[in-house]
Amino acid sequence: MDQLERAGIVGPAQGSKARDVMCVDDNDLEMRLNNLQ
């Protein structure tokens, strides 16, 4: 989860609440994942 947070895919931890997903769509997610490589 920490790696996903650093990549901007999910938001920061908020205690026991679920994290926010920062990607707006599949293309945004794919772009962020490609930038990790």
MODELLER restraints for C-alpha pairs under 7 A, 6 or more apart:
rsr = mdl.restraints
at = mdl.atoms
rsr.add(forms.Gaussian(group=physical.xy_distance, feature=features.Distance(at['CA:4:A'], at['CA:10:A']), mean=5.81, stdev=0.5))
rsr.add(forms.Gaussian(group=physical.xy_distance, feature=features.Distance(at['CA:5:A'], at['CA:11:A']), mean=5.71, stdev=0.5))
rsr.add(forms.Gaussian(group=physical.xy_distance, feature=features.Distance(at['CA:5:A'], at['CA:12:A']), mean=6.30, stdev=0.5))
rsr.add(forms.Gaussian(group=physical.xy_distance, feature=features.Distance(at['CA:7:A'], at['CA:32:A']), mean=6.79, stdev=0.5))
rsr.add(forms.Gaussian(group=physical.xy_distance, feature=features.Distance(at['CA:8:A'], at['CA:22:A']), mean=6.53, stdev=0.5))
rsr.add(forms.Gaussian(group=physical.xy_distance, feature=features.Distance(at['CA:9:A'], at['CA:21:A']), mean=6.11, stdev=0.5))
rsr.add(forms.Gaussian(group=physical.xy_distance, feature=features.Distance(at['CA:9:A'], at['CA:22:A']), mean=5.15, stdev=0.5))
rsr.add(forms.Gaussian(group=physical.xy_distance, feature=features.Distance(at['CA:9:A'], at['CA:23:A']), mean=5.79, stdev=0.5))
rsr.add(forms.Gaussian(group=physical.xy_distance, feature=features.Distance(at['CA:10:A'], at['CA:19:A']), mean=6.26, stdev=0.5))
rsr.add(forms.Gaussian(group=physical.xy_distance, feature=features.Distance(at['CA:10:A'], at['CA:20:A']), mean=5.59, stdev=0.5))
rsr.add(forms.Gaussian(group=physical.xy_distance, feature=features.Distance(at['CA:10:A'], at['CA:21:A']), mean=4.48, stdev=0.5))
rsr.add(forms.Gaussian(group=physical.xy_distance, feature=features.Distance(at['CA:10:A'], at['CA:22:A']), mean=5.18, stdev=0.5))
rsr.add(forms.Gaussian(group=physical.xy_distance, feature=features.Distance(at['CA:11:A'], at['CA:19:A']), mean=5.58, stdev=0.5))
rsr.add(forms.Gaussian(group=physical.xy_distance, feature=features.Distance(at['CA:11:A'], at['CA:20:A']), mean=5.05, stdev=0.5))
rsr.add(forms.Gaussian(group=physical.xy_distance, feature=features.Distance(at['CA:11:A'], at['CA:21:A']), mean=6.26, stdev=0.5))
rsr.add(forms.Gaussian(group=physical.xy_distance, feature=features.Distance(at['CA:11:A'], at['CA:22:A']), mean=6.35, stdev=0.5))
rsr.add(forms.Gaussian(group=physical.xy_distance, feature=features.Distance(at['CA:12:A'], at['CA:19:A']), mean=6.42, stdev=0.5))
rsr.add(forms.Gaussian(group=physical.xy_distance, feature=features.Distance(at['CA:13:A'], at['CA:19:A']), mean=5.86, stdev=0.5))
rsr.add(forms.Gaussian(group=physical.xy_distance, feature=features.Distance(at['CA:23:A'], at['CA:29:A']), mean=5.57, stdev=0.5))
